[in-house]
């Protein structure tokens, strides 16, 4: 393992710890709060719970793909189809997170209004916009990497 990527791998692992803690300690009480504030539609608590855990799964898959990408960099195969595939998976995970948060945003905003916690609504929007930015950035990197691979293969054929 190279020192250049070791720090990034540690950072990626450290990024997983708070999300895991939120999944264990925050999401279940939050979903039961949904059932309390909307008793007519108590089933929304399960929809909210499933969406939040699906978001966490997509997040962990994206982190795993980033670790794989760093592994490809360690092995000096960063300019390969494997890297393009990892970036494509990160892009799809970010799009999934965006869609799930957009679907849950009305529930989050209603909870923020009932509980008088405007930060909760802002947090939902920040996560949504952050995921959009990551999706766009991964798509741009994917396209650039694919173009670099194509140019490299053209040069290999002409020599």
Order of alpha helices (4+ residues) and beta strands (2+ residues): alpha-alpha-alpha-alpha-alpha
